[in-house]
Amino acid sequence: MKKCQLKLLIVTFKGLEIKKSLQ
């Protein structure tokens, strides 16, 4: 796995957590 892919995965995961906390 490339570093850029890992960063993208982390950003997506954080985004999902934010959406869950907002709902």
PDB file of N, CA, C and O in Angstrom:
ATOM      1  N   MET A   1       0.840  -1.203   0.000  1.00  0.00           N
ATOM      2  CA  MET A   1       0.000   0.000   0.000  1.00  0.00           C
ATOM      3  C   MET A   1       0.878   1.259   0.000  1.00  0.00           C
ATOM      4  O   MET A   1       1.832   1.372   0.770  1.00  0.00           O
ATOM      5  N   LYS A   2       0.535   2.178  -0.868  1.00  0.00           N
ATOM      6  CA  LYS A   2       1.314   3.415  -0.951  1.00  0.00           C
ATOM      7  C   LYS A   2       0.924   4.375   0.169  1.00  0.00           C
ATOM      8  O   LYS A   2      -0.172   4.292   0.723  1.00  0.00           O
ATOM      9  N   LYS A   3       1.834   5.283   0.489  1.00  0.00           N
ATOM     10  CA  LYS A   3       1.578   6.254   1.560  1.00  0.00           C
ATOM     11  C   LYS A   3       0.403   7.153   1.229  1.00  0.00           C
ATOM     12  O   LYS A   3      -0.387   7.492   2.109  1.00  0.00           O
ATOM     13  N   CYS A   4       0.280   7.543  -0.038  1.00  0.00           N
ATOM     14  CA  CYS A   4      -0.827   8.419  -0.440  1.00  0.00           C
ATOM     15  C   CYS A   4      -2.163   7.704  -0.271  1.00  0.00           C
ATOM     16  O   CYS A   4      -3.159   8.329   0.095  1.00  0.00           O
ATOM     17  N   GLN A   5      -2.191   6.403  -0.536  1.00  0.00           N
ATOM     18  CA  GLN A   5      -3.423   5.616  -0.364  1.00  0.00           C
ATOM     19  C   GLN A   5      -3.787   5.529   1.117  1.00  0.00           C
ATOM     20  O   GLN A   5      -4.961   5.598   1.480  1.00  0.00           O
ATOM     21  N   LEU A   6      -2.772   5.378   1.966  1.00  0.00           N
ATOM     22  CA  LEU A   6      -2.997   5.280   3.403  1.00  0.00           C
ATOM     23  C   LEU A   6      -3.573   6.592   3.933  1.00  0.00           C
ATOM     24  O   LEU A   6      -4.496   6.591   4.748  1.00  0.00           O
ATOM     25  N   LYS A   7      -3.014   7.719   3.458  1.00  0.00           N
ATOM     26  CA  LYS A   7      -3.513   9.034   3.881  1.00  0.00           C
ATOM     27  C   LYS A   7      -4.965   9.212   3.467  1.00  0.00           C
ATOM     28  O   LYS A   7      -5.780   9.723   4.236  1.00  0.00           O
ATOM     29  N   LEU A   8      -5.285   8.788   2.247  1.00  0.00           N
ATOM     30  CA  LEU A   8      -6.655   8.907   1.736  1.00  0.00           C
ATOM     31  C   LEU A   8      -7.610   8.081   2.592  1.00  0.00           C
ATOM     32  O   LEU A   8      -8.719   8.523   2.894  1.00  0.00           O
ATOM     33  N   LEU A   9      -7.186   6.894   2.978  1.00  0.00           N
ATOM     34  CA  LEU A   9      -8.007   6.012   3.805  1.00  0.00           C
ATOM     35  C   LEU A   9      -8.265   6.641   5.173  1.00  0.00           C
ATOM     36  O   LEU A   9      -9.381   6.580   5.687  1.00  0.00           O
ATOM     37  N   ILE A  10      -7.239   7.241   5.756  1.00  0.00           N
ATOM     38  CA  ILE A  10      -7.380   7.893   7.063  1.00  0.00           C
ATOM     39  C   ILE A  10      -8.338   9.075   6.969  1.00  0.00           C
ATOM     40  O   ILE A  10      -9.185   9.266   7.842  1.00  0.00           O
ATOM     41  N   VAL A  11      -8.200   9.870   5.902  1.00  0.00           N
ATOM     42  CA  VAL A  11      -9.072  11.033   5.706  1.00  0.00           C
ATOM     43  C   VAL A  11     -10.526  10.592   5.547  1.00  0.00           C
ATOM     44  O   VAL A  11     -11.435  11.208   6.103  1.00  0.00           O
ATOM     45  N   THR A  12     -10.735   9.525   4.787  1.00  0.00           N
ATOM     46  CA  THR A  12     -12.090   9.011   4.583  1.00  0.00           C
ATOM     47  C   THR A  12     -12.673   8.505   5.900  1.00  0.00           C
ATOM     48  O   THR A  12     -13.843   8.743   6.197  1.00  0.00           O
ATOM     49  N   PHE A  13     -11.860   7.812   6.685  1.00  0.00           N
ATOM     50  CA  PHE A  13     -12.314   7.286   7.970  1.00  0.00           C
ATOM     51  C   PHE A  13     -12.688   8.415   8.921  1.00  0.00           C
ATOM     52  O   PHE A  13     -13.699   8.339   9.620  1.00  0.00           O
ATOM     53  N   LYS A  14     -11.861   9.472   8.944  1.00  0.00           N
ATOM     54  CA  LYS A  14     -12.144  10.632   9.798  1.00  0.00           C
ATOM     55  C   LYS A  14     -13.427  11.319   9.357  1.00  0.00           C
ATOM     56  O   LYS A  14     -14.221  11.762  10.186  1.00  0.00           O
ATOM     57  N   GLY A  15     -13.624  11.403   8.046  1.00  0.00           N
ATOM     58  CA  GLY A  15     -14.837  12.024   7.508  1.00  0.00           C
ATOM     59  C   GLY A  15     -16.083  11.268   7.932  1.00  0.00           C
ATOM     60  O   GLY A  15     -17.108  11.870   8.253  1.00  0.00           O
ATOM     61  N   LEU A  16     -15.988   9.929   7.932  1.00  0.00           N
ATOM     62  CA  LEU A  16     -17.126   9.106   8.348  1.00  0.00           C
ATOM     63  C   LEU A  16     -17.416   9.298   9.834  1.00  0.00           C
ATOM     64  O   LEU A  16     -18.580   9.324  10.237  1.00  0.00           O
ATOM     65  N   GLU A  17     -16.384   9.432  10.645  1.00  0.00           N
ATOM     66  CA  GLU A  17     -16.561   9.640  12.083  1.00  0.00           C
ATOM     67  C   GLU A  17     -17.241  10.973  12.345  1.00  0.00           C
ATOM     68  O   GLU A  17     -18.105  11.073  13.216  1.00  0.00           O
ATOM     69  N   ILE A  18     -16.850  12.008  11.587  1.00  0.00           N
ATOM     70  CA  ILE A  18     -17.445  13.337  11.736  1.00  0.00           C
ATOM     71  C   ILE A  18     -18.928  13.292  11.361  1.00  0.00           C
ATOM     72  O   ILE A  18     -19.762  13.883  12.048  1.00  0.00           O
ATOM     73  N   LYS A  19     -19.251  12.598  10.280  1.00  0.00           N
ATOM     74  CA  LYS A  19     -20.647  12.475   9.840  1.00  0.00           C
ATOM     75  C   LYS A  19     -21.480  11.761  10.899  1.00  0.00           C
ATOM     76  O   LYS A  19     -22.623  12.141  11.149  1.00  0.00           O
ATOM     77  N   LYS A  20     -20.919  10.741  11.516  1.00  0.00           N
ATOM     78  CA  LYS A  20     -21.636   9.989  12.547  1.00  0.00           C
ATOM     79  C   LYS A  20     -21.882  10.864  13.774  1.00  0.00           C
ATOM     80  O   LYS A  20     -22.957  10.802  14.371  1.00  0.00           O
ATOM     81  N   SER A  21     -20.906  11.671  14.153  1.00  0.00           N
ATOM     82  CA  SER A  21     -21.041  12.529  15.334  1.00  0.00           C
ATOM     83  C   SER A  21     -22.035  13.662  15.089  1.00  0.00           C
ATOM     84  O   SER A  21     -22.676  14.141  16.025  1.00  0.00           O
ATOM     85  N   LEU A  22     -22.164  14.094  13.827  1.00  0.00           N
ATOM     86  CA  LEU A  22     -23.103  15.167  13.492  1.00  0.00           C
ATOM     87  C   LEU A  22     -24.546  14.677  13.511  1.00  0.00           C
ATOM     88  O   LEU A  22     -25.455  15.435  13.849  1.00  0.00           O
ATOM     89  N   GLN A  23     -24.759  13.423  13.154  1.00  0.00           N
ATOM     90  CA  GLN A  23     -26.119  12.892  13.085  1.00  0.00           C
ATOM     91  C   GLN A  23     -26.707  12.595  14.465  1.00  0.00           C
ATOM     92  O   GLN A  23     -27.847  12.142  14.566  1.00  0.00           O
TER      93      GLN A  23
END
